[in-house]
Amino acid sequence: MTTTASTIAPVADARALGLAHYAARGVLEHVLARYGTTFQQQIALRAAVTADAPQTPDDLVAQVRDFLKADPVGIRVTLDELLAKQLLVTDGAHLRPTDAGRELIAAVGAETAPISARIWGGIPAEDLAAAGRVLALVTERADAELAALTT
């Protein structure tokens, strides 16, 4: 039997991780574009919607920065965009999602759920568990390297 590139399991490395990330992100960004929302706006809004307690702008900037490793100045611009779109509102020292913001997150979730099911469906649980462990370790190590570079 002849072995081809398509029958050999690829080695998990930074390139494979990046390709998977951008493929999945491309799907999400396609859906978000229909709602006039960017990836970073969705991440910030989701952080506000899913928070256990009201968040200050600094809280949300810190969370989004932790998630995306993005520039705080750009994240503050994103929060201003969400305020302008009335997806977030100021409530004293806090920002809270509006009903429209919650509805947007719910609508995007509902639209992406069947797509995610097709992407992730049929992958054995033990493979998902192994991938989860590897990705958690890679994230931990990359976060440590980034911290060393930025201190």
C-alpha positions as CSV (number, residue, x, y, z in Angstrom):
1,M,0.0,0.0,0.0
2,T,1.3,3.4,-0.9
3,T,1.2,6.1,1.8
4,T,0.3,9.6,0.8
5,A,0.4,12.9,2.6
6,S,-3.4,12.7,3.1
7,T,-3.1,9.3,5.0
8,I,-0.4,10.4,7.4
9,A,-1.5,12.2,10.5
10,P,0.0,15.7,10.6
11,V,2.3,16.6,13.4
12,A,0.8,19.1,15.8
13,D,2.9,22.3,15.6
14,A,2.6,26.0,15.5
15,R,1.6,26.0,11.8
16,A,-1.1,23.4,12.2
17,L,-2.5,25.2,15.2
18,G,-2.5,28.5,13.3
19,L,-4.2,27.0,10.3
20,A,-6.9,25.4,12.5
21,H,-7.4,28.7,14.3
22,Y,-7.7,30.8,11.2
23,A,-10.0,28.3,9.5
24,A,-12.4,28.4,12.5
25,R,-12.0,32.1,12.9
26,G,-12.8,32.6,9.2
27,V,-16.1,30.8,9.7
28,L,-17.0,32.9,12.7
29,E,-16.0,36.2,11.0
30,H,-18.1,35.3,8.0
31,V,-21.1,35.0,10.3
32,L,-20.2,38.1,12.3
33,A,-20.0,40.2,9.1
34,R,-23.7,39.5,8.5
35,Y,-24.3,41.2,11.9
36,G,-21.9,44.1,11.2
37,T,-19.7,43.0,14.1
38,T,-16.0,42.3,14.2
39,F,-14.2,39.4,15.9
40,Q,-12.8,41.7,18.6
41,Q,-16.2,43.3,19.2
42,Q,-17.8,39.8,19.7
43,I,-15.0,38.8,22.1
44,A,-15.5,41.9,24.2
45,L,-19.3,41.7,24.1
46,R,-19.3,38.0,25.0
47,A,-17.0,38.8,28.0
48,A,-19.6,41.4,29.2
49,V,-22.6,39.1,28.6
50,T,-21.0,36.1,30.3
51,A,-19.5,38.0,33.3
52,D,-20.7,36.9,36.8
53,A,-20.6,40.6,37.9
54,P,-20.7,44.0,36.3
55,Q,-17.5,44.8,34.6
56,T,-15.6,48.1,34.5
57,P,-14.0,49.2,31.2
58,D,-10.6,48.2,32.8
59,D,-12.0,44.7,33.6
60,L,-13.1,44.2,30.1
61,V,-9.9,45.5,28.6
62,A,-7.9,43.1,30.8
63,Q,-10.1,40.1,29.8
64,V,-10.0,40.8,26.1
65,R,-6.2,41.5,26.3
66,D,-5.8,38.1,28.1
67,F,-7.9,36.4,25.4
68,L,-6.5,38.0,22.3
69,K,-3.2,39.5,23.4
70,A,-4.4,42.7,21.8
71,D,-3.3,46.3,22.4
72,P,-5.3,47.9,25.2
73,V,-5.8,51.1,23.2
74,G,-7.4,49.1,20.4
75,I,-9.6,47.2,22.9
76,R,-10.8,50.6,24.3
77,V,-11.7,51.6,20.8
78,T,-13.7,48.4,20.5
79,L,-15.6,49.1,23.7
80,D,-16.4,52.6,22.4
81,E,-17.7,51.0,19.2
82,L,-19.9,48.7,21.2
83,L,-21.2,51.7,23.2
84,A,-21.9,53.6,19.9
85,K,-23.8,50.6,18.6
86,Q,-25.7,50.5,21.8
87,L,-24.7,46.9,22.5
88,L,-23.1,48.0,25.8
89,V,-24.2,50.9,28.0
90,T,-22.5,52.8,30.8
91,D,-24.0,52.1,34.2
92,G,-22.0,54.2,36.7
93,A,-18.4,52.9,36.7
94,H,-19.5,49.7,34.8
95,L,-20.4,48.7,31.3
96,R,-23.2,46.3,30.9
97,P,-24.6,44.6,27.8
98,T,-27.9,45.9,26.5
99,D,-30.8,43.6,25.4
100,A,-29.6,44.1,21.9
101,G,-26.0,43.0,22.9
102,R,-27.4,39.9,24.6
103,E,-29.6,39.2,21.5
104,L,-26.6,39.6,19.2
105,I,-24.5,37.1,21.2
106,A,-27.4,34.6,21.3
107,A,-28.1,35.0,17.5
108,V,-24.4,34.5,16.6
109,G,-24.3,31.4,18.9
110,A,-27.5,30.0,17.4
111,E,-26.1,30.5,13.8
112,T,-22.7,29.0,14.6
113,A,-23.9,26.1,16.7
114,P,-24.7,23.8,13.7
115,I,-21.5,24.8,11.9
116,S,-19.5,24.0,15.0
117,A,-21.3,20.6,15.3
118,R,-20.3,19.8,11.7
119,I,-16.7,20.9,12.4
120,W,-16.3,19.0,15.7
121,G,-18.7,16.2,15.1
122,G,-17.4,12.7,14.9
123,I,-14.1,13.4,16.5
124,P,-13.5,10.8,19.2
125,A,-13.8,12.0,22.8
126,E,-10.3,10.7,23.6
127,D,-8.8,12.7,20.7
128,L,-10.6,15.8,21.9
129,A,-9.3,15.3,25.4
130,A,-5.7,14.8,24.1
131,A,-6.0,17.9,21.9
132,G,-7.4,19.9,24.8
133,R,-4.5,18.9,27.1
134,V,-1.9,19.8,24.4
135,L,-3.6,23.1,23.6
136,A,-3.8,24.0,27.3
137,L,-0.1,23.3,27.7
138,V,0.8,25.3,24.5
139,T,-1.3,28.2,25.7
140,E,0.4,28.1,29.2
141,R,3.9,28.0,27.6
142,A,3.1,30.7,25.0
143,D,1.6,33.0,27.7
144,A,4.8,32.5,29.8
145,E,7.0,33.4,26.8
146,L,4.9,36.4,26.0
147,A,5.2,37.6,29.6
148,A,8.9,37.2,29.5
149,L,9.1,39.2,26.2
150,T,6.9,42.0,27.5
151,T,8.5,42.6,31.0
